[in-house]
Every structure is written in C-alpha cells, then in structure tokens.
C-alpha cells in the first residue's frame, strides 16, 4: 500500500487510508505533524500515539491536555 509514497497517501481523501499511513513507522515527521490536525479524530489519535512523533509535538499535546 505504501508503494505510492507515505507523504502522498497521507493526503488521501479517505480517512481510513490516512489512518493506516499515520501508523506507519517511516512516515516523515512533517507529515505526522500535519496529520495531528486531521479532520478525522481517529487519524489524529493514531498520530498522537506514534512513537515516531517528534518530541516537541508530544510535549505540546501533553501541555494542551494539562499534564
């Protein structure tokens, strides 16, 4: 599925495709960060749980959550 390139698939109109791509460990950091603002809550949640998410973004999420 990722033969088309993770960055391209991360912009797919189907939220299910974006969610699968968001969980891919080789998705570039800028695409992960962009998907945090995805209109699909499940896509954004998948990205937020990714260990590949840049540390600064993890800290931002924790700050917004009041942790």
C-alpha positions in Angstrom: 0.0 0.0 0.0 2.8 2.4 0.8 4.4 2.0 -2.7 2.7 5.3 -3.7 4.8 7.0 -1.0 3.7 7.7 2.5 3.6 11.5 2.0 1.2 11.2 -0.9 -1.0 8.7 0.9 -1.1 10.9 4.0 -3.2 13.3 1.9 -5.6 10.7 0.6 -9.3 11.8 0.8 -10.2 8.5 2.6 -9.7 8.8 6.4 -9.1 5.1 6.6 -6.1 5.3 4.3 -4.7 8.3 6.2 -5.2 6.4 9.5 -3.2 3.4 8.1 -0.5 5.7 6.9 -0.4 7.6 10.2 0.6 4.4 11.9 3.4 3.7 9.5 6.8 3.9 11.3 8.5 5.5 8.3 6.1 8.4 7.7 8.2 11.6 7.7 7.9 13.8 10.8 6.4 16.8 8.9 3.6 14.5 7.6 3.0 13.2 11.1 2.7 16.7 12.5 0.3 17.8 9.7 -1.9 14.7 10.4 -2.3 15.8 14.1 -4.7 18.4 12.7 -6.5 15.9 10.5 -10.3 16.4 10.5 -10.7 12.7 11.4 -10.3 12.3 15.1 -9.2 8.7 14.7 -6.4 9.8 12.3 -5.2 12.4 14.8 -5.3 10.0 17.7 -3.3 7.4 15.7 -0.6 10.1 15.0 -0.6 11.2 18.7 0.1 7.6 19.7 3.0 7.2 17.3 6.4 6.8 18.8 7.8 8.5 15.7 6.1 11.8 16.5 8.7 14.5 17.2 9.2 15.0 21.0 8.3 18.7 20.7 4.8 17.7 19.4 4.4 15.1 22.2 5.2 17.8 24.7 2.7 20.2 23.0 0.0 17.5 23.3 0.7 16.9 26.9 0.7 20.6 27.7 -2.7 21.0 25.9 -4.0 18.1 27.9 -2.9 19.8 31.1 -0.4 17.0 32.0 
